[in-house]
């Protein structure tokens, strides 16, 4: 059972008797706690980023998405908070550019196209492929809000993302609490 909304606990009164409806509500609450919304998405195809431009990073692979918040064909950079499961989500992302020894590399998390304070990171280029990782932080999402990981680079020209078996651009999130 996946895709369950956040449920409201039943409020018992002295005269209540246990019914199938109440039992199903308890079952759904426990199932939600066992299987809350979570998402793992990453790049399987390289992407070119322009010089000094914040760019949402496409995620064409989504091995974990039980609530269906991501599409691998439309707006592939976005995870959209689904109806019934608004709340606090723990979010982290990584931007993995190809090696280049010029300029800086940066990554940030955006919600609805706006950067989230405290969820960005910068590194000087070291000439080799490297993963620039955002801090991990809880972010409040309403249903319909979307989260993206964005990359930025200042190599002087376009720079592609790296696709390695053990290092690639990605976004991770999971429901934390209401």
N, CA, C and O of each residue as an XYZ file, in Angstrom:
712
protein
N       0.835     -1.187      0.000
C       0.000      0.000      0.000
C       0.873      1.240      0.000
O       1.581      1.494      0.974
N       0.836      2.005     -1.056
C       1.558      3.267     -1.097
C       0.591      4.354     -1.517
O      -0.541      4.075     -1.912
N       1.038      5.580     -1.431
C       0.206      6.692     -1.851
C      -0.879      7.065     -0.859
O      -1.882      7.664     -1.244
N      -0.702      6.726      0.397
C      -1.696      7.068      1.406
C      -1.537      8.515      1.855
O      -0.408      8.981      2.013
N      -2.635      9.240      2.064
C      -2.532     10.602      2.585
C      -2.185     10.572      4.071
O      -2.334      9.548      4.739
N      -1.722     11.711      4.573
C      -1.519     11.854      6.011
C      -2.897     11.757      6.651
O      -3.801     12.508      6.282
N      -3.071     10.857      7.591
C      -4.386     10.649      8.197
C      -4.503     11.380      9.526
O      -3.504     11.670     10.184
N      -5.741     11.672      9.907
C      -6.024     12.301     11.189
C      -6.375     11.200     12.177
O      -7.263     10.395     11.896
N      -5.709     11.137     13.326
C      -6.028     10.091     14.305
C      -7.492     10.158     14.745
O      -8.071     11.237     14.864
N      -8.066      8.998     14.979
C      -9.450      8.908     15.443
C      -9.528      9.435     16.873
O      -8.659      9.142     17.695
N     -10.552     10.200     17.162
C     -10.764     10.723     18.518
C     -11.819      9.863     19.215
O     -13.006      9.939     18.897
N     -11.376      9.058     20.153
C     -12.252      8.105     20.828
C     -13.116      8.786     21.882
O     -12.696      9.747     22.527
N     -14.329      8.269     22.044
C     -15.180      8.665     23.165
C     -15.570      7.397     23.922
O     -15.411      6.293     23.401
N     -16.069      7.541     25.123
C     -16.374      6.410     25.995
C     -17.386      5.459     25.349
O     -17.264      4.247     25.530
N     -18.372      5.952     24.609
C     -19.434      5.123     24.036
C     -19.036      4.439     22.733
O     -19.820      3.651     22.203
N     -17.853      4.708     22.200
C     -17.464      4.136     20.908
C     -17.223      2.638     20.995
O     -16.726      2.126     21.998
N     -17.586      1.950     19.922
C     -17.244      0.541     19.778
C     -16.323      0.421     18.577
O     -16.371      1.226     17.647
N     -15.496     -0.589     18.620
C     -14.535     -0.792     17.545
C     -15.271     -1.299     16.312
O     -16.021     -2.272     16.381
N     -15.046     -0.618     15.164
C     -15.682     -1.007     13.906
C     -14.603     -1.227     12.849
O     -13.439     -0.881     13.054
N     -15.000     -1.799     11.728
C     -14.060     -1.999     10.620
C     -13.525     -0.667     10.130
O     -12.350     -0.562      9.781
N     -14.368      0.347     10.099
C     -13.938      1.667      9.645
C     -12.831      2.224     10.545
O     -11.838      2.762     10.057
N     -13.010      2.093     11.849
C     -11.987      2.564     12.789
C     -10.715      1.733     12.622
O      -9.612      2.280     12.618
N     -10.862      0.425     12.485
C      -9.711     -0.454     12.297
C      -8.947     -0.128     11.022
O      -7.716     -0.125     11.018
N      -9.676      0.148      9.935
C      -9.019      0.518      8.678
C      -8.269      1.838      8.812
O      -7.193      2.006      8.239
N      -8.843      2.779      9.575
C      -8.158      4.050      9.805
C      -6.851      3.852     10.556
O      -5.841      4.474     10.225
N      -6.863      2.996     11.557
C      -5.643      2.697     12.312
C      -4.626      2.006     11.401
O      -3.439      2.330     11.429
N      -5.100      1.052     10.592
C      -4.210      0.368      9.647
C      -3.551      1.371      8.703
O      -2.344      1.309      8.469
N      -4.358      2.307      8.154
C      -3.811      3.283      7.217
C      -2.784      4.191      7.881
O      -1.778      4.546      7.267
N      -3.035      4.569      9.134
C      -2.072      5.406      9.853
C      -0.749      4.664     10.040
O       0.320      5.239      9.833
N      -0.818      3.404     10.425
C       0.407      2.626     10.620
C       1.129      2.377      9.298
O       2.358      2.420      9.245
N       0.375      2.119      8.236
C       0.987      1.922      6.920
C       1.681      3.187      6.451
O       2.782      3.122      5.904
N       1.050      4.344      6.657
C       1.680      5.609      6.272
C       2.995      5.793      7.026
O       3.990      6.215      6.437
N       3.010      5.483      8.317
C       4.241      5.624      9.101
C       5.335      4.687      8.595
O       6.518      5.021      8.662
N       4.946      3.519      8.091
C       5.930      2.571      7.560
C       6.407      2.956      6.168
O       7.546      2.664      5.805
N       5.553      3.607      5.381
C       5.874      3.923      3.993
C       5.536      5.369      3.661
O       4.652      5.620      2.841
N       6.220      6.323      4.279
C       5.937      7.729      3.969
C       6.490      8.093      2.587
O       7.272      7.332      2.016
N       6.091      9.250      2.045
C       6.638      9.672      0.759
C       8.161      9.801      0.828
O       8.717     10.340      1.785
N       8.809      9.295     -0.207
C      10.254      9.462     -0.345
C      10.574      9.459     -1.833
O       9.777      9.000     -2.652
N      11.743      9.974     -2.169
C      12.120     10.081     -3.575
C      13.628      9.996     -3.702
O      14.366     10.612     -2.934
N      14.072      9.226     -4.678
C      15.468      9.180     -5.098
C      15.445      9.348     -6.609
O      14.852      8.537     -7.320
N      16.093     10.403     -7.103
C      16.186     10.632     -8.535
C      17.597     11.033     -8.895
O      18.268     11.721     -8.126
N      18.054     10.606    -10.065
C      19.400     10.975    -10.484
C      19.477     11.030    -12.004
O      18.546     10.633    -12.705
N      20.605     11.531    -12.498
C      20.815     11.654    -13.935
C      21.404     10.378    -14.517
O      22.329      9.786    -13.960
N      20.847      9.972    -15.649
C      21.414      8.879    -16.425
C      21.921      9.385    -17.758
O      22.562      8.646    -18.506
N      21.632     10.665    -18.064
C      22.053     11.316    -19.304
C      22.700     12.643    -18.925
O      22.180     13.362    -18.072
N      23.819     12.972    -19.546
C      24.509     14.223    -19.214
C      23.679     15.433    -19.614
O      22.805     15.358    -20.477
N      23.976     16.543    -18.964
C      23.288     17.814    -19.221
C      24.335     18.914    -19.265
O      25.253     18.934    -18.445
N      24.204     19.824    -20.210
C      25.133     20.937    -20.339
C      24.586     22.156    -19.601
O      23.417     22.509    -19.755
N      25.441     22.800    -18.793
C      25.067     24.011    -18.069
C      25.824     25.192    -18.647
O      27.034     25.118    -18.861
N      25.111     26.282    -18.902
C      25.742     27.503    -19.380
C      26.593     28.139    -18.297
O      26.475     27.796    -17.120
N      27.440     29.056    -18.694
C      28.338     29.740    -17.772
C      27.570     30.733    -16.897
O      26.836     31.574    -17.416
N      27.732     30.642    -15.598
C      27.175     31.553    -14.591
C      25.648     31.673    -14.670
O      25.099     32.769    -14.552
N      24.974     30.544    -14.868
C      23.511     30.505    -14.926
C      23.024     29.376    -14.020
O      23.424     28.225    -14.195
N      22.164     29.700    -13.054
C      21.557     28.652    -12.232
C      20.641     27.828    -13.123
O      19.760     28.369    -13.792
N      20.852     26.523    -13.128
C      20.121     25.626    -14.030
C      19.504     24.472    -13.255
O      20.225     23.736    -12.582
N      18.166     24.292    -13.333
C      17.558     23.093    -12.742
C      18.123     21.846    -13.444
O      18.246     21.812    -14.669
N      18.452     20.853    -12.664
C      19.115     19.663    -13.192
C      18.100     18.543    -13.434
O      17.381     18.131    -12.524
N      18.058     18.068    -14.665
C      17.127     17.011    -15.040
C      17.481     15.691    -14.380
O      18.653     15.338    -14.251
N      16.458     14.974    -13.969
C      16.623     13.676    -13.316
C      15.785     12.666    -14.107
O      14.572     12.573    -13.921
N      16.439     11.920    -14.980
C      15.709     11.002    -15.852
C      15.598      9.597    -15.277
O      15.015      8.716    -15.908
N      16.144      9.381    -14.101
C      16.052      8.089    -13.424
C      15.449      8.312    -12.033
O      15.920      9.160    -11.275
N      14.416      7.553    -11.709
C      13.752      7.697    -10.408
C      13.428      6.310     -9.858
O      12.288      5.855     -9.956
N      14.425      5.634     -9.280
C      14.169      4.278     -8.780
C      13.259      4.220     -7.561
O      12.690      3.168     -7.268
N      13.112      5.342     -6.840
C      12.242      5.373     -5.671
C      11.325      6.578     -5.769
O      11.777      7.721     -5.689
N      10.035      6.320     -5.942
C       9.031      7.384     -6.026
C       7.638      6.783     -5.826
O       6.812      6.828     -6.738
N       7.366      6.220     -4.643
C       6.094      5.506     -4.458
C       4.843      6.391     -4.507
O       3.743      5.873     -4.702
N       4.980      7.691     -4.340
C       3.811      8.568     -4.367
C       3.631      9.274     -5.706
O       2.699     10.062     -5.867
N       4.510      9.004     -6.667
C       4.358      9.544     -8.013
C       4.538     11.039     -8.119
O       3.794     11.696     -8.848
N       5.501     11.594     -7.415
C       5.732     13.038     -7.442
C       6.677     13.511     -8.529
O       6.904     14.713     -8.668
N       7.239     12.580     -9.309
C       8.244     12.934    -10.321
C       7.891     12.310    -11.660
O       7.376     11.194    -11.719
N       8.171     13.034    -12.728
C       8.011     12.506    -14.079
C       9.380     12.456    -14.742
O      10.152     13.410    -14.649
N       9.683     11.350    -15.411
C      10.954     11.243    -16.129
C      10.825     11.756    -17.570
O      11.764     11.636    -18.357
N       9.648     12.335    -17.918
C       9.463     12.863    -19.271
C       9.049     14.337    -19.301
O       9.335     15.017    -20.286
N       8.389     14.856    -18.265
C       7.928     16.248    -18.227
C       8.462     16.917    -16.966
O       8.338     16.365    -15.873
N       9.055     18.102    -17.109
C       9.643     18.808    -15.949
C      10.492     17.853    -15.120
O      10.259     17.687    -13.923
N      11.463     17.236    -15.748
C      12.238     16.164    -15.108
C      13.103     16.631    -13.942
O      13.642     15.806    -13.204
N      13.240     17.932    -13.768
C      14.031     18.434    -12.636
C      13.205     18.490    -11.352
O      13.759     18.727    -10.279
N      11.893     18.277    -11.441
C      10.992     18.542    -10.305
C      10.488     17.298     -9.591
O      10.164     16.283    -10.207
N      10.432     17.416     -8.265
C       9.620     16.504     -7.458
C       8.477     17.359     -6.931
O       8.713     18.392     -6.303
N       7.227     16.934     -7.184
C       6.042     17.695     -6.788
C       5.395     17.020     -5.584
O       5.108     15.823     -5.615
N       5.166     17.799     -4.517
C       4.484     17.300     -3.319
C       3.047     16.928     -3.696
O       2.319     17.744     -4.262
N       2.653     15.720     -3.387
C       1.353     15.197     -3.788
C       0.239     15.594     -2.818
O       0.486     15.917     -1.656
N      -0.984     15.560     -3.326
C      -2.168     15.895     -2.532
C      -2.253     14.991     -1.301
O      -2.063     13.779     -1.396
N      -2.535     15.584     -0.170
C      -2.715     14.814      1.067
C      -1.447     14.553      1.848
O      -1.511     14.009      2.950
N      -0.282     14.929      1.305
C       0.970     14.635      2.026
C       1.858     15.870      2.172
O       3.082     15.772      2.087
N       1.240     17.025      2.389
C       2.015     18.216      2.698
C       2.649     18.077      4.069
O       2.142     17.347      4.921
N       3.743     18.767      4.283
C       4.428     18.728      5.572
C       5.909     18.992      5.392
O       6.335     19.541      4.376
N       6.682     18.602      6.376
C       8.131     18.806      6.362
C       8.806     17.627      5.675
O       8.532     16.466      5.979
N       9.691     17.954      4.746
C      10.460     16.951      4.006
C      11.948     17.215      4.224
O      12.395     18.362      4.189
N      12.707     16.152      4.448
C      14.155     16.249      4.532
C      14.694     16.149      3.106
O      14.393     15.197      2.386
N      15.499     17.147      2.702
C      15.932     17.271      1.306
C      17.452     17.390      1.220
O      18.086     18.019      2.068
N      18.026     16.776      0.182
C      19.457     16.893     -0.108
C      19.656     16.695     -1.605
O      18.936     15.912     -2.226
N      20.624     17.395     -2.191
C      20.911     17.242     -3.612
C      22.402     17.301     -3.884
O      23.187     17.723     -3.035
N      22.784     16.868     -5.090
C      24.182     16.915     -5.496
C      24.259     17.283     -6.981
O      23.447     16.836     -7.791
N      25.247     18.103     -7.313
C      25.562     18.471     -8.698
C      26.950     17.924     -8.978
O      27.892     18.203     -8.236
N      27.081     17.145    -10.049
C      28.352     16.521    -10.386
C      28.801     16.984    -11.769
O      28.425     16.377    -12.772
N      29.609     18.065    -11.838
C      30.087     18.552    -13.136
C      31.291     17.754    -13.636
O      32.009     17.122    -12.861
N      31.486     17.804    -14.941
C      32.705     17.228    -15.524
C      33.918     17.996    -15.006
O      33.795     19.138    -14.564
N      35.071     17.371    -15.062
C      36.304     18.016    -14.617
C      36.660     19.216    -15.490
O      36.555     19.173    -16.716
N      37.083     20.283    -14.824
C      37.515     21.511    -15.496
C      38.203     22.337    -14.422
O      37.693     22.445    -13.307
N      39.353     22.920    -14.738
C      40.137     23.601    -13.702
C      39.851     25.094    -13.575
O      40.577     25.786    -12.861
N      38.824     25.615    -14.238
C      38.546     27.050    -14.207
C      37.280     27.344    -13.419
O      36.270     26.664    -13.599
N      37.319     28.350    -12.547
C      36.122     28.869    -11.888
C      35.629     28.094    -10.689
O      36.369     27.355    -10.040
N      34.350     28.289    -10.417
C      33.692     27.696     -9.255
C      32.546     26.799     -9.696
O      32.082     26.885    -10.833
N      32.091     25.932     -8.786
C      30.910     25.102     -8.981
C      30.003     25.328     -7.773
O      30.479     25.525     -6.655
N      28.697     25.296     -8.011
C      27.748     25.527     -6.917
C      26.504     24.682     -7.131
O      26.184     24.284     -8.251
N      25.818     24.421     -6.039
C      24.567     23.655     -6.071
C      23.617     24.283     -5.054
O      24.053     24.816     -4.034
N      22.323     24.218     -5.337
C      21.334     24.683     -4.364
C      20.029     23.930     -4.585
O      19.787     23.345     -5.640
N      19.203     23.969     -3.548
C      17.846     23.420     -3.620
C      16.891     24.590     -3.795
O      17.029     25.619     -3.134
N      15.928     24.429     -4.684
C      14.894     25.437     -4.906
C      13.527     24.822     -4.630
O      13.296     23.641     -4.888
N      12.622     25.651     -4.097
C      11.214     25.273     -3.964
C      10.422     26.277     -4.781
O      10.531     27.484     -4.567
N       9.629     25.780     -5.714
C       8.828     26.612     -6.616
C       9.684     27.661     -7.337
O       9.223     28.775     -7.585
N      10.923     27.306     -7.672
C      11.808     28.184     -8.423
C      12.610     29.163     -7.595
O      13.425     29.902     -8.148
N      12.406     29.196     -6.272
C      13.134     30.128     -5.399
C      14.138     29.357     -4.534
O      13.809     28.292     -4.012
N      15.363     29.887     -4.379
C      16.344     29.184     -3.548
C      15.920     29.107     -2.096
O      15.291     30.026     -1.572
N      16.270     28.003     -1.448
C      15.980     27.804     -0.023
C      17.215     28.225      0.764
O      18.283     27.642      0.577
N      17.097     29.238      1.652
C      18.256     29.653      2.446
C      18.852     28.474      3.215
O      18.127     27.679      3.814
N      20.162     28.374      3.189
C      20.858     27.318      3.919
C      20.986     26.016      3.153
O      21.537     25.049      3.680
N      20.490     25.962      1.910
C      20.584     24.730      1.126
C      21.390     24.937     -0.153
O      21.001     24.480     -1.228
N      22.512     25.629     -0.020
C      23.413     25.832     -1.146
C      24.842     25.549     -0.723
O      25.172     25.590      0.463
N      25.694     25.258     -1.711
C      27.112     25.011     -1.436
C      27.934     25.425     -2.653
O      27.486     25.270     -3.788
N      29.148     25.955     -2.416
C      30.071     26.385     -3.467
C      31.414     25.703     -3.252
O      31.829     25.465     -2.118
N      32.085     25.393     -4.353
C      33.439     24.845     -4.294
C      34.268     25.426     -5.432
O      33.751     25.607     -6.534
N      35.550     25.723     -5.186
C      36.407     26.085     -6.319
C      36.648     24.830     -7.160
O      36.667     23.719     -6.631
N      36.831     25.008     -8.453
C      37.097     23.869     -9.315
C      38.455     23.278     -8.970
O      39.398     24.003     -8.653
N      38.542     21.973     -9.035
C      39.796     21.296     -8.735
C      40.343     20.562     -9.945
O      41.318     19.819     -9.833
N      39.721     20.765    -11.105
C      40.205     20.129    -12.319
C      39.649     18.738    -12.553
O      39.626     18.269    -13.691
N      39.205     18.076    -11.512
C      38.676     16.723    -11.640
C      37.157     16.744    -11.419
O      36.600     17.719    -10.913
N      36.509     15.651    -11.808
C      35.092     15.524    -11.494
C      34.930     15.552     -9.982
O      35.728     14.970     -9.247
N      33.884     16.238     -9.527
C      33.611     16.282     -8.101
C      32.119     16.435     -7.900
O      31.421     16.948     -8.775
N      31.635     16.005     -6.781
C      30.231     16.185     -6.444
C      30.098     17.319     -5.449
O      30.722     17.295     -4.388
N      29.286     18.318     -5.785
C      29.021     19.426     -4.871
C      27.676     19.111     -4.216
O      26.651     19.023     -4.893
N      27.691     18.943     -2.904
C      26.518     18.446     -2.178
C      25.904     19.557     -1.338
O      26.616     20.319     -0.684
N      24.570     19.643     -1.361
C      23.871     20.601     -0.504
C      23.874     20.074      0.928
O      24.008     18.870      1.147
N      23.728     20.963      1.896
C      23.450     20.469      3.246
C      22.110     19.738      3.237
O      21.314     19.927      2.317
N      21.854     18.924      4.224
C      20.562     18.258      4.391
C      19.736     19.102      5.341
O      20.212     19.514      6.399
N      18.489     19.359      4.955
C      17.659     20.263      5.748
C      16.191     19.910      5.553
O      15.810     19.394      4.503
N      15.369     20.184      6.555
C      13.930     20.018      6.428
C      13.323     21.255      5.781
O      13.646     22.386      6.145
N      12.433     21.021      4.811
C      11.755     22.070      4.060
C      10.265     21.783      4.100
O       9.853     20.639      3.908
N       9.440     22.811      4.350
C       7.987     22.607      4.373
C       7.437     22.699      2.960
O       7.712     23.655      2.235
N       6.648     21.684      2.571
C       6.022     21.648      1.249
C       4.515     21.517      1.384
O       4.020     20.668      2.125
N       3.795     22.356      0.670
C       2.356     22.203      0.523
C       2.101     21.350     -0.707
O       2.949     21.305     -1.597
N       0.953     20.666     -0.791
C       0.643     19.932     -2.015
C       0.733     20.865     -3.230
O       0.203     21.976     -3.214
N       1.405     20.397     -4.272
C       1.613     21.199     -5.481
C       2.950     21.917     -5.511
O       3.412     22.290     -6.590
N       3.594     22.126     -4.356
C       4.936     22.713     -4.340
C       5.915     21.746     -4.997
O       5.743     20.530     -4.917
N       6.944     22.293     -5.650
C       7.947     21.420     -6.260
C       9.347     21.784     -5.785
O       9.650     22.937     -5.477
N      10.183     20.757     -5.738
C      11.569     20.868     -5.283
C      12.478     20.532     -6.459
O      12.195     19.615     -7.231
N      13.591     21.293     -6.593
C      14.585     21.026     -7.631
C      15.986     21.173     -7.057
O      16.208     21.943     -6.122
N      16.923     20.431     -7.622
C      18.337     20.660     -7.368
C      18.862     21.406     -8.590
O      18.580     21.023     -9.725
N      19.635     22.485     -8.354
C      20.136     23.335     -9.441
C      21.654     23.433     -9.357
O      22.235     23.454     -8.272
N      22.277     23.492    -10.521
C      23.721     23.637    -10.589
C      24.112     24.976    -11.193
O      23.330     25.606    -11.905
N      25.339     25.401    -10.895
C      25.906     26.656    -11.403
C      27.390     26.430    -11.587
O      28.018     25.737    -10.786
N      27.956     27.005    -12.629
C      29.391     26.868    -12.856
C      29.923     28.111    -13.556
O      29.190     28.799    -14.267
N      31.217     28.393    -13.347
C      31.844     29.568    -13.961
C      33.145     29.179    -14.669
O      34.201     29.753    -14.402
N      33.057     28.204    -15.570
C      34.248     27.748    -16.293
C      34.612     28.658    -17.464
O      35.700     28.543    -18.027
N      33.699     29.565    -17.833
C      33.932     30.436    -18.974
C      33.169     29.983    -20.212
O      33.095     30.723    -21.193
N      32.610     28.802    -20.185
C      31.809     28.253    -21.289
C      30.847     27.224    -20.745
O      30.692     27.101    -19.529
N      30.206     26.492    -21.613
C      29.301     25.434    -21.167
C      30.092     24.296    -20.536
O      31.233     24.034    -20.916
N      29.482     23.630    -19.577
C      30.123     22.500    -18.898
C      29.062     21.446    -18.619
O      27.996     21.754    -18.086
N      29.357     20.207    -18.979
C      28.401     19.116    -18.807
C      28.478     18.472    -17.433
O      29.432     18.673    -16.681
N      27.461     17.703    -17.131
C      27.451     16.923    -15.894
C      28.126     15.579    -16.149
O      28.152     15.089    -17.278
N      28.659     15.004    -15.110
C      29.334     13.710    -15.194
C      28.367     12.593    -14.831
O      27.524     12.749    -13.947
N      28.496     11.482    -15.512
C      27.701     10.291    -15.226
C      28.687      9.170    -14.922
O      29.266      8.584    -15.836
N      28.874      8.877    -13.656
C      29.748      7.794    -13.222
C      28.920      6.800    -12.417
O      27.882      7.168    -11.867
N      29.361      5.550    -12.339
C      28.588      4.572    -11.573
C      28.420      4.940    -10.102
O      27.407      4.608     -9.486
N      29.413      5.626     -9.541
C      29.374      5.921     -8.109
C      29.174      7.398     -7.786
O      29.125      7.771     -6.614
N      29.056      8.245     -8.811
C      28.904      9.676     -8.550
C      28.121     10.289     -9.698
O      28.534     10.222    -10.855
N      26.962     10.898     -9.356
C      26.171     11.576    -10.376
C      25.212     12.552     -9.724
O      24.936     12.468     -8.527
N      24.709     13.477    -10.522
C      23.760     14.471    -10.066
C      22.494     13.778     -9.581
O      22.019     12.830    -10.206
N      21.945     14.261     -8.454
C      20.729     13.637     -7.940
C      20.014     14.481     -6.902
O      20.515     15.511     -6.450
N      18.823     14.013     -6.537
C      17.972     14.654     -5.515
C      17.375     13.554     -4.663
O      16.904     12.540     -5.178
N      17.395     13.761     -3.346
C      16.825     12.824     -2.398
C      15.911     13.602     -1.465
O      16.254     14.692     -1.007
N      14.740     13.028     -1.189
C      13.889     13.642     -0.172
C      13.006     12.572      0.454
O      12.742     11.527     -0.142
N      12.557     12.859      1.668
C      11.614     11.973      2.356
C      10.767     12.810      3.297
O      11.213     13.809      3.861
N       9.533     12.365      3.445
C       8.598     13.000      4.363
C       9.142     12.850      5.776
O       9.566     11.762      6.167
N       9.134     13.926      6.537
C       9.646     13.898      7.896
C       8.515     13.931      8.917
O       8.404     13.042      9.762
N       7.668     14.971      8.832
C       6.545     15.097      9.772
C       5.603     16.196      9.302
O       5.953     17.018      8.456
N       4.398     16.192      9.871
C       3.396     17.222      9.516
C       3.697     18.527     10.222
O       2.970     19.505     10.049
